[in-house]
């Protein structure tokens, strides 16, 4: 017998959380709950959910940032539940890595239909990456969002961290400037190649033994960048 799909629900409103949990459990899903981004990140790394249902307005962190960090190591579909109904907010969430967006208030039937559709796609996709990435002297804990070199914590800005984790979780793959700008900064920055070059330079200063002759973040001239472990 196939075990039920595991769903992680990150939502700070207890009434909505209870409503969604009852609906999902009535369909046989196993539901794990979190009311904050911090708790949600720990839960995600522990249970490796088949589906993430996420509210954007979390008390300790914006959901857009949570999506980007989660997407760096997990291919599990993300369904956003949010009171933010503006088209720009939906586009930002989808650009960050969400798969679907359901505006509050919503009905049980539509919620369950979207969950079923996302899980059908999930069962055809690749397995998740490991939430711990290692290369050379470096170790990236994607759940705790900590990068260490020889056991010592390495200070990275939020943008530097996102750029590194996205590249490192896709070793050997060439990404265009546009792909990286869209993934790390969002759709508003897709034509700002100079912005990307500046941050790649900053990141190389922190992780490369010789930034002028990088071993890990390699330039594909005229195209973009490739990560070499």
C-alpha positions in Angstrom: 0.0 0.0 0.0 1.4 3.4 -1.0 1.9 5.7 2.0 -0.1 9.0 2.0 1.6 12.1 0.6 3.2 14.3 3.2 2.2 18.0 3.1 3.8 20.9 5.0 1.5 23.8 5.8 3.2 27.0 6.9 0.5 29.5 7.9 0.4 31.8 11.0 -3.4 32.2 11.1 -4.6 29.2 13.3 -8.1 29.3 12.0 -7.0 28.9 8.4 -4.4 26.4 9.4 -7.1 24.3 11.1 -9.5 24.6 8.2 -6.8 23.5 5.7 -5.6 20.7 7.9 -9.1 19.2 8.3 -9.7 19.4 4.5 -6.4 17.7 3.6 -6.6 15.0 6.3 -10.1 14.2 5.2 -8.6 13.3 1.8 -6.0 11.0 3.4 -3.0 13.3 3.3 -0.5 13.5 6.2 -0.2 17.1 7.2 2.6 18.8 9.2 2.0 22.3 10.5 4.2 25.4 11.2 3.2 28.9 12.1 6.5 30.6 11.4 9.1 30.6 8.6 11.8 29.4 11.1 9.8 26.4 12.2 8.7 25.7 8.6 12.3 25.5 7.4 13.1 23.0 10.1 10.0 20.9 9.3 10.8 21.1 5.6 14.4 19.8 6.1 13.1 17.0 8.4 10.1 15.6 6.6 10.9 16.4 2.9 7.3 17.2 2.0 5.7 16.1 -1.2 3.9 19.5 -1.3 4.5 22.8 0.5 1.5 25.1 1.2 2.7 28.5 2.2 1.3 31.8 3.4 3.3 34.8 2.3 2.6 37.0 5.3 4.6 35.2 8.0 5.5 36.9 11.3 9.2 36.3 11.2 10.0 36.4 7.5 8.4 37.2 4.1 7.2 34.1 2.3 8.9 35.2 -0.9 12.3 34.6 0.7 11.1 31.3 2.1 10.2 30.1 -1.4 13.6 31.0 -2.8 15.5 29.1 0.0 13.2 26.1 -0.2 13.4 25.9 -4.0 17.2 25.9 -3.9 17.2 22.3 -2.6 13.7 20.9 -3.1 11.6 20.3 -6.3 8.4 19.8 -4.3 5.6 21.9 -5.7 4.6 25.0 -3.7 1.0 26.3 -3.4 0.8 29.8 -2.1 -2.2 30.8 0.0 -2.3 34.6 0.4 -4.5 37.6 1.0 -2.2 39.5 -1.4 -4.4 39.7 -4.5 -2.4 42.1 -6.6 -1.1 40.7 -9.9 2.5 41.9 -9.0 2.5 39.8 -5.8 1.4 36.7 -7.7 4.0 37.2 -10.3 6.7 37.7 -7.7 5.7 34.5 -5.9 5.7 32.5 -9.2 9.0 34.0 -10.3 10.5 33.0 -6.9 9.6 29.4 -7.5 6.0 28.9 -6.5 3.9 26.6 -8.7 0.4 27.9 -8.0 -1.3 30.8 -6.1 -4.6 30.7 -4.4 -6.1 33.9 -3.0 -7.9 34.1 0.3 -10.7 33.5 0.9 -10.9 30.2 -1.0 -13.2 27.1 -1.0 -12.3 23.6 0.0 -13.1 22.1 -3.4 -10.7 24.5 -5.3 -8.0 23.9 -2.7 -8.2 20.2 -3.0 -8.3 20.3 -6.8 -5.1 22.4 -6.9 -3.4 20.1 -4.4 -4.3 17.0 -6.5 -3.0 18.6 -9.6 0.3 19.6 -8.1 0.9 16.2 -6.5 0.2 14.5 -9.9 3.0 16.6 -11.4 5.2 15.9 -8.4 5.1 12.2 -8.8 6.6 12.5 -12.3 9.5 14.8 -11.3 13.0 14.2 -10.0 14.0 13.5 -6.4 15.0 16.3 -4.2 18.6 17.4 -3.7 20.2 16.9 -0.3 19.6 19.9 2.0 23.3 19.8 2.8 25.6 20.7 0.0 29.4 20.1 0.3 32.2 21.2 -2.1 35.9 21.6 -1.3 36.2 23.0 2.2 32.7 24.3 2.2 29.4 23.0 3.6 26.0 24.6 3.0 23.2 23.8 5.3 20.1 24.8 3.3 17.7 24.4 6.2 19.7 26.5 8.7 20.9 28.8 5.9 24.5 28.5 7.1 27.7 28.3 5.0 30.9 27.1 6.6 34.5 26.8 5.5 36.5 24.2 7.5 33.8 24.4 10.2 34.0 28.2 10.4 30.9 30.2 9.6 31.2 32.3 6.4 29.3 35.6 6.3 27.3 36.1 3.1 24.7 38.7 2.3 21.2 37.4 1.5 21.8 37.9 -2.2 25.2 36.2 -2.1 23.7 33.2 -0.3 20.9 32.8 -2.8 23.2 33.0 -5.7 25.6 30.5 -4.2 23.0 28.0 -3.1 21.3 28.1 -6.5 24.5 27.5 -8.4 25.9 24.9 -6.0 22.6 22.9 -6.0 23.0 22.6 -9.8 26.6 21.6 -10.4 27.9 21.5 -13.9 24.8 23.2 -15.3 25.2 26.4 -17.3 22.8 29.2 -16.4 22.3 32.2 -18.5 22.4 35.7 -17.0 18.7 36.0 -17.4 18.0 32.7 -15.6 20.2 33.7 -12.6 18.7 37.2 -12.4 15.2 35.8 -12.5 16.0 33.1 -9.8 17.9 35.3 -7.4 16.4 38.8 -7.9 13.1 38.2 -9.6 11.5 39.4 -12.8 12.2 43.1 -12.3 16.0 42.6 -12.8 16.3 40.2 -15.7 18.1 42.7 -17.9 20.6 44.0 -15.4 23.6 41.9 -16.3 26.1 44.3 -14.6 24.3 43.8 -11.3 24.9 40.0 -11.6 28.6 40.5 -12.4 29.1 42.6 -9.4 27.6 40.0 -7.0 29.5 37.1 -8.7 32.6 39.1 -8.1 31.7 39.6 -4.4 31.0 35.9 -4.0 34.2 34.9 -5.6 36.1 37.1 -3.2 34.6 35.1 -0.3 34.8 31.5 -1.6 37.6 31.3 -4.2 41.2 30.8 -3.2 42.2 33.0 -6.2 39.2 35.1 -7.4 41.0 36.0 -10.6 41.2 32.2 -11.4 38.1 30.8 -9.9 37.7 27.0 -9.4 34.0 27.0 -8.5 32.1 29.8 -10.1 33.1 29.6 -13.8 32.2 32.1 -16.5 30.7 30.9 -19.7 31.6 33.8 -22.0 28.7 35.5 -23.5 26.2 33.1 -21.8 26.4 33.1 -18.0 27.9 31.0 -15.3 28.5 27.4 -14.3 29.3 25.9 -10.8 32.1 23.4 -10.5 32.3 21.6 -7.1 
